[in-house]
Amino acid sequence: MINLFNENRESNFLIICDHASKFIPTEYKNLGLDESVLDTHIAYDIGAKEVAIRASNLLQCPLVMSDFSRLLIDPNRGVDDPTLIMKISDGSIIQGNKKISYLSDCEDKVNRISSFYDVYHNKISELINKSIERGVFPAIISVHSFTPFWEHKKRLVELGILWDSDNRLSDIFFNYFTKHQSQLAIGSNKPYSGKMKNDTLYKHGTKRGLSNVLIEIRQDLISSKKGQKYFAKLITEPLIESNNNYKLFQRKIYKSLAV
């Protein structure tokens, strides 16, 4: 259950999109939710898929996207995370998930992990391994979007640059935007922190010593094709400029992590 673009392109970059889709297979009966709910941010990251595809084409690099809703199972969580399969999201009760405990290994949970979660992560690992076999340690860019309002308050951040232990890529973005971008409200580890253990970038980037960054874009800014095109160009410009920076593409070992 994945979507791939430019899979066979050889590049210094790999783009991923954890929450690209709102799709739920028919056998899950929409998890008991109305279609109108599945059109909202609780089911997927609005606009992120379109930005990721455009960015992949601009960079001519591989892109791996989930093709299932985060409500079915969230690929940006560790398998032991209580929010791997959500029971409630932004006030909506997910009826089809109510009986699944994060502490249990029920058949439904095991099937979701093997059929969706593992398929997504295995493809990311496969592309990384192929790149490393060629002697290239790919920089990983994860594309997400966030809601304009949270707890009835407008979020002032328009573009978030998130990272954990490795600031190589985040510094590239901040240095570039300091020189070339002044009109946007850019957040450093905002609207939330990128320090999430066992999330996708921790699993494939930090633990393997690969440079990585998570890009968060406010959803109202990428709800149109014009906005998607603008932000895809904006987030790829720093990467294109830094493409010959060899330090960006070296493996960095963190002694505190089990690599």
Buried (B, 14 or more C-beta within 10 A) or exposed (E): BBBBBBEEBEBBBBBBBBBBBBBBEEEBEBBBBEEEBBEBBBBBBBBBBBBBBBBBBBBEBBBBBBBBBBBBBBBBBBEEBEEBBBBEBEEBBBEBBEEBEBEEEEEBBEEBBEBBBBBBBEBBBEBBEBBBEEEBBBBBBBBBBBBBEEEEEEBEBBBBBBBBBBBBBBBBBBEBBEEEBEEBEBBBBBBBEBEBEBBBBBBBBBBBBBBBBBBBBBBBBBBEEEBBBBBBBBBBBBBEBBBEBEEBBEEBEEEEEEE
